Amino acid sequence: MGIQKPAWLEGLYSKKFFVGCSYHETAKKNEKNVYCLDCCISICPHCIPSHRFHRLLQVRRYVYHDVLRLEDLQKLIDCSNVQAYTINSAKVVFIKKRPQNRQFKGAANYCTSCDRSLQDPFIHCSLGCKVDFVMKHYKDLSPFLRTSNTLTLSPDFMVPQDMGDDQMTNETPHSTIVDSDHEPMSWSSGSENMSIAYCSDQIVRKKRSGLYLCGRSANKVSDEDMATSMSRRKGIPHRSPLC
């Protein structure tokens, strides 16, 4: 007598996905799009910390149906002869049956369970169709099952995090914007004093006259140099001395 369907497979086929999580009703992105094989339940991204040591499968959506990555599913069960589809450069397999009437008599292959036309050489359109076919003809699913002790989510899966106001910006909580009109700021450490000056001269600004005031050192500039710079007008060329 062959074994029946494992609990994780029964749960995968019966649980609902892409519905709101009852434990995180008020949270954003609370759709159940992850399946825990150890608990046999569907969970949302906010539930993942409670299942971080369990085997997890990411459930995706394709043409309004639930799908799994072929790479992940093959670690659990033989997926040969099941037609896969490509989304975002990854091959996926439908979980449940998708019945369809035979409209094209010239099609080469049809699904063994739901009569959906398939490409050659596939004979199953979903995981559920293959499981039903095996149970009907072989009465034993064990030769097709595989053992996987570790199963993690794909790298592109985003786990939402509760971010505070300080984390939502690029500035640290103690960051300070220094006004150019303020005096230079200095810090001292032990016997050694270190002075860091932020002057208006250090910021490159474009004046209405078309001139740029580039950064200067913290040393003071003579009034003569300042007067010479400010006396220059736009459009008046200044030749360099001839050698």
Disulfide bonds with the S-S distance in Angstrom:
none
